[in-house]
Amino acid sequence: MKNVFALAILLAFSAGSSFAQTFTLKSNDLGGQMTIQEVFNGFGCTGQNLSPQLSWQNAPAGTKSFAVTMYDKDAPTGSGFWHWVVFDLPASATELKQGAGDPAKKLLPAGAIQSITDFGKAGYGGPCPPEGDKPHQYLITVYALKTDKLGLDANASPALAGFYLNGQMLAKASVVAYYQR
């Protein structure tokens, strides 16, 4: 009986190890809190406005492209605040380098599109919550998509991009970082 039980545990462990790995997003720059490197430079904030380094792994089978967004649900707007929207990243991409959100640096893979944010322009715009407000939660998400192109351009609003992303999503993975000033 002991041997049958041990064999059942071994088979369950072996079966569990053949499962697909979880789609995961990581950052070498973020440790739970945004730093002056990621903070916006404007609206009273004096940060470096560098988008964080991001890397992902274990995208689901059938992934044809990726997209990345950064959203502040705590912004006092009634609808949150979109800080970054980039899509049409090729399926071969597994990382965005620090500062890739600056269109002038041209650090994104060829064909990737950064659309406008709630700052009113394309590219990364870092955290800059109202002074004295509670800590804001910044949700950075990578989407694995079932299409190679979303069919949008750099003028797409964050809401429109989100609609398309959710319609083409195979999986998503997120990290959260906080910032308060």
Contacts in CASP RR format, 6 or more apart in sequence:
PFRMAT RR
TARGET T0000
AUTHOR 0000-0000-0000
METHOD contacts of the structure
MODEL  1
MKNVFALAILLAFSAGSSFAQTFTLKSNDLGGQMTIQEVFNGFGCTGQNL
SPQLSWQNAPAGTKSFAVTMYDKDAPTGSGFWHWVVFDLPASATELKQGA
GDPAKKLLPAGAIQSITDFGKAGYGGPCPPEGDKPHQYLITVYALKTDKL
GLDANASPALAGFYLNGQMLAKASVVAYYQR
20 58 0 8 1.000
20 60 0 8 1.000
21 57 0 8 1.000
21 58 0 8 1.000
22 58 0 8 1.000
22 173 0 8 1.000
23 56 0 8 1.000
23 57 0 8 1.000
23 58 0 8 1.000
23 59 0 8 1.000
23 60 0 8 1.000
23 144 0 8 1.000
23 171 0 8 1.000
23 172 0 8 1.000
23 173 0 8 1.000
24 56 0 8 1.000
24 57 0 8 1.000
24 58 0 8 1.000
24 173 0 8 1.000
25 54 0 8 1.000
25 55 0 8 1.000
25 56 0 8 1.000
25 140 0 8 1.000
25 141 0 8 1.000
25 142 0 8 1.000
25 173 0 8 1.000
25 174 0 8 1.000
25 175 0 8 1.000
26 54 0 8 1.000
26 55 0 8 1.000
26 56 0 8 1.000
26 57 0 8 1.000
26 175 0 8 1.000
27 52 0 8 1.000
27 53 0 8 1.000
27 54 0 8 1.000
27 55 0 8 1.000
27 140 0 8 1.000
27 175 0 8 1.000
27 177 0 8 1.000
28 53 0 8 1.000
28 55 0 8 1.000
29 35 0 8 1.000
29 37 0 8 1.000
29 38 0 8 1.000
29 52 0 8 1.000
29 53 0 8 1.000
29 98 0 8 1.000
30 38 0 8 1.000
30 52 0 8 1.000
30 140 0 8 1.000
30 175 0 8 1.000
30 177 0 8 1.000
31 177 0 8 1.000
32 175 0 8 1.000
32 176 0 8 1.000
32 177 0 8 1.000
32 178 0 8 1.000
33 177 0 8 1.000
33 178 0 8 1.000
33 179 0 8 1.000
34 126 0 8 1.000
34 127 0 8 1.000
34 138 0 8 1.000
34 177 0 8 1.000
34 178 0 8 1.000
34 179 0 8 1.000
36 46 0 8 1.000
36 47 0 8 1.000
36 48 0 8 1.000
37 47 0 8 1.000
37 48 0 8 1.000
37 50 0 8 1.000
37 52 0 8 1.000
37 98 0 8 1.000
38 47 0 8 1.000
38 48 0 8 1.000
38 49 0 8 1.000
38 50 0 8 1.000
38 51 0 8 1.000
38 52 0 8 1.000
38 126 0 8 1.000
38 127 0 8 1.000
38 177 0 8 1.000
38 179 0 8 1.000
39 45 0 8 1.000
39 46 0 8 1.000
39 47 0 8 1.000
39 48 0 8 1.000
39 49 0 8 1.000
39 126 0 8 1.000
39 127 0 8 1.000
39 128 0 8 1.000
39 179 0 8 1.000
39 181 0 8 1.000
40 47 0 8 1.000
40 49 0 8 1.000
40 119 0 8 1.000
40 125 0 8 1.000
40 126 0 8 1.000
40 127 0 8 1.000
40 128 0 8 1.000
41 47 0 8 1.000
41 48 0 8 1.000
41 49 0 8 1.000
42 128 0 8 1.000
43 128 0 8 1.000
44 128 0 8 1.000
45 127 0 8 1.000
45 128 0 8 1.000
45 181 0 8 1.000
49 102 0 8 1.000
49 124 0 8 1.000
49 125 0 8 1.000
49 126 0 8 1.000
50 98 0 8 1.000
50 99 0 8 1.000
50 102 0 8 1.000
50 124 0 8 1.000
51 70 0 8 1.000
51 84 0 8 1.000
51 96 0 8 1.000
51 98 0 8 1.000
51 99 0 8 1.000
51 100 0 8 1.000
51 101 0 8 1.000
51 102 0 8 1.000
51 123 0 8 1.000
51 124 0 8 1.000
51 125 0 8 1.000
51 126 0 8 1.000
52 98 0 8 1.000
52 140 0 8 1.000
52 177 0 8 1.000
53 95 0 8 1.000
53 96 0 8 1.000
53 97 0 8 1.000
53 98 0 8 1.000
53 99 0 8 1.000
54 68 0 8 1.000
54 95 0 8 1.000
54 96 0 8 1.000
54 140 0 8 1.000
54 142 0 8 1.000
54 175 0 8 1.000
55 94 0 8 1.000
55 95 0 8 1.000
55 96 0 8 1.000
56 66 0 8 1.000
56 94 0 8 1.000
56 95 0 8 1.000
56 142 0 8 1.000
56 173 0 8 1.000
57 94 0 8 1.000
59 66 0 8 1.000
59 91 0 8 1.000
59 144 0 8 1.000
59 170 0 8 1.000
59 171 0 8 1.000
60 144 0 8 1.000
60 170 0 8 1.000
60 171 0 8 1.000
62 146 0 8 1.000
62 170 0 8 1.000
63 91 0 8 1.000
63 144 0 8 1.000
63 145 0 8 1.000
63 146 0 8 1.000
63 170 0 8 1.000
63 171 0 8 1.000
64 91 0 8 1.000
64 145 0 8 1.000
64 146 0 8 1.000
64 147 0 8 1.000
64 148 0 8 1.000
65 87 0 8 1.000
65 88 0 8 1.000
65 89 0 8 1.000
65 90 0 8 1.000
65 91 0 8 1.000
65 145 0 8 1.000
65 147 0 8 1.000
65 148 0 8 1.000
65 149 0 8 1.000
65 150 0 8 1.000
66 87 0 8 1.000
66 89 0 8 1.000
66 90 0 8 1.000
66 91 0 8 1.000
66 93 0 8 1.000
66 142 0 8 1.000
66 143 0 8 1.000
66 144 0 8 1.000
66 145 0 8 1.000
67 85 0 8 1.000
67 86 0 8 1.000
67 87 0 8 1.000
67 88 0 8 1.000
67 89 0 8 1.000
67 142 0 8 1.000
67 143 0 8 1.000
67 145 0 8 1.000
67 150 0 8 1.000
67 161 0 8 1.000
67 165 0 8 1.000
68 84 0 8 1.000
68 85 0 8 1.000
68 86 0 8 1.000
68 87 0 8 1.000
68 89 0 8 1.000
68 96 0 8 1.000
68 140 0 8 1.000
68 141 0 8 1.000
68 142 0 8 1.000
68 143 0 8 1.000
69 82 0 8 1.000
69 84 0 8 1.000
69 85 0 8 1.000
69 86 0 8 1.000
69 139 0 8 1.000
69 140 0 8 1.000
69 141 0 8 1.000
69 143 0 8 1.000
69 158 0 8 1.000
69 161 0 8 1.000
69 162 0 8 1.000
69 165 0 8 1.000
70 82 0 8 1.000
70 83 0 8 1.000
70 84 0 8 1.000
70 124 0 8 1.000
70 125 0 8 1.000
70 126 0 8 1.000
70 138 0 8 1.000
70 139 0 8 1.000
70 140 0 8 1.000
70 141 0 8 1.000
71 80 0 8 1.000
71 81 0 8 1.000
71 82 0 8 1.000
71 83 0 8 1.000
71 138 0 8 1.000
71 139 0 8 1.000
71 141 0 8 1.000
71 158 0 8 1.000
72 80 0 8 1.000
72 81 0 8 1.000
72 83 0 8 1.000
72 127 0 8 1.000
72 129 0 8 1.000
72 136 0 8 1.000
72 137 0 8 1.000
72 138 0 8 1.000
72 139 0 8 1.000
73 80 0 8 1.000
73 137 0 8 1.000
73 139 0 8 1.000
74 80 0 8 1.000
74 129 0 8 1.000
74 133 0 8 1.000
74 134 0 8 1.000
74 135 0 8 1.000
74 136 0 8 1.000
74 137 0 8 1.000
75 81 0 8 1.000
75 118 0 8 1.000
75 129 0 8 1.000
75 136 0 8 1.000
76 130 0 8 1.000
76 133 0 8 1.000
77 118 0 8 1.000
80 118 0 8 1.000
81 118 0 8 1.000
82 117 0 8 1.000
82 118 0 8 1.000
82 158 0 8 1.000
83 117 0 8 1.000
83 118 0 8 1.000
83 119 0 8 1.000
83 124 0 8 1.000
83 125 0 8 1.000
83 126 0 8 1.000
83 127 0 8 1.000
83 138 0 8 1.000
84 101 0 8 1.000
84 114 0 8 1.000
84 117 0 8 1.000
84 123 0 8 1.000
84 124 0 8 1.000
84 125 0 8 1.000
84 126 0 8 1.000
84 140 0 8 1.000
85 114 0 8 1.000
85 115 0 8 1.000
85 116 0 8 1.000
85 117 0 8 1.000
85 123 0 8 1.000
85 156 0 8 1.000
85 158 0 8 1.000
85 161 0 8 1.000
85 162 0 8 1.000
86 96 0 8 1.000
86 100 0 8 1.000
86 101 0 8 1.000
86 108 0 8 1.000
86 112 0 8 1.000
86 113 0 8 1.000
86 114 0 8 1.000
86 115 0 8 1.000
86 123 0 8 1.000
87 112 0 8 1.000
87 113 0 8 1.000
87 115 0 8 1.000
87 143 0 8 1.000
87 145 0 8 1.000
87 150 0 8 1.000
87 152 0 8 1.000
87 161 0 8 1.000
87 164 0 8 1.000
87 165 0 8 1.000
88 111 0 8 1.000
88 112 0 8 1.000
88 113 0 8 1.000
88 148 0 8 1.000
88 149 0 8 1.000
88 150 0 8 1.000
88 151 0 8 1.000
89 96 0 8 1.000
89 108 0 8 1.000
89 109 0 8 1.000
89 112 0 8 1.000
90 109 0 8 1.000
90 111 0 8 1.000
90 112 0 8 1.000
90 148 0 8 1.000
91 148 0 8 1.000
92 109 0 8 1.000
93 109 0 8 1.000
93 112 0 8 1.000
96 107 0 8 1.000
96 108 0 8 1.000
97 107 0 8 1.000
99 105 0 8 1.000
99 107 0 8 1.000
99 124 0 8 1.000
100 107 0 8 1.000
100 108 0 8 1.000
100 124 0 8 1.000
101 107 0 8 1.000
101 108 0 8 1.000
101 114 0 8 1.000
101 123 0 8 1.000
101 124 0 8 1.000
102 123 0 8 1.000
102 124 0 8 1.000
103 114 0 8 1.000
103 122 0 8 1.000
103 123 0 8 1.000
108 114 0 8 1.000
113 150 0 8 1.000
113 152 0 8 1.000
113 153 0 8 1.000
113 154 0 8 1.000
114 122 0 8 1.000
114 123 0 8 1.000
114 124 0 8 1.000
114 154 0 8 1.000
115 122 0 8 1.000
115 152 0 8 1.000
115 153 0 8 1.000
115 154 0 8 1.000
115 155 0 8 1.000
115 156 0 8 1.000
115 157 0 8 1.000
115 158 0 8 1.000
115 161 0 8 1.000
116 122 0 8 1.000
116 154 0 8 1.000
116 155 0 8 1.000
116 156 0 8 1.000
116 157 0 8 1.000
116 158 0 8 1.000
117 123 0 8 1.000
117 124 0 8 1.000
117 125 0 8 1.000
117 158 0 8 1.000
118 158 0 8 1.000
119 125 0 8 1.000
122 154 0 8 1.000
127 136 0 8 1.000
127 138 0 8 1.000
127 179 0 8 1.000
128 181 0 8 1.000
129 136 0 8 1.000
129 179 0 8 1.000
129 180 0 8 1.000
129 181 0 8 1.000
131 181 0 8 1.000
132 180 0 8 1.000
132 181 0 8 1.000
133 180 0 8 1.000
134 180 0 8 1.000
135 178 0 8 1.000
135 179 0 8 1.000
135 180 0 8 1.000
136 178 0 8 1.000
136 179 0 8 1.000
136 180 0 8 1.000
137 176 0 8 1.000
137 178 0 8 1.000
138 176 0 8 1.000
138 177 0 8 1.000
138 178 0 8 1.000
138 179 0 8 1.000
139 174 0 8 1.000
139 175 0 8 1.000
139 176 0 8 1.000
140 174 0 8 1.000
140 175 0 8 1.000
140 176 0 8 1.000
140 177 0 8 1.000
141 172 0 8 1.000
141 173 0 8 1.000
141 174 0 8 1.000
142 172 0 8 1.000
142 173 0 8 1.000
142 174 0 8 1.000
143 165 0 8 1.000
143 168 0 8 1.000
143 169 0 8 1.000
143 171 0 8 1.000
143 172 0 8 1.000
144 169 0 8 1.000
144 170 0 8 1.000
144 171 0 8 1.000
144 172 0 8 1.000
145 165 0 8 1.000
145 168 0 8 1.000
145 169 0 8 1.000
145 170 0 8 1.000
146 168 0 8 1.000
146 169 0 8 1.000
146 170 0 8 1.000
147 168 0 8 1.000
150 156 0 8 1.000
150 161 0 8 1.000
150 164 0 8 1.000
150 165 0 8 1.000
150 168 0 8 1.000
151 164 0 8 1.000
152 160 0 8 1.000
152 161 0 8 1.000
152 164 0 8 1.000
156 164 0 8 1.000
END
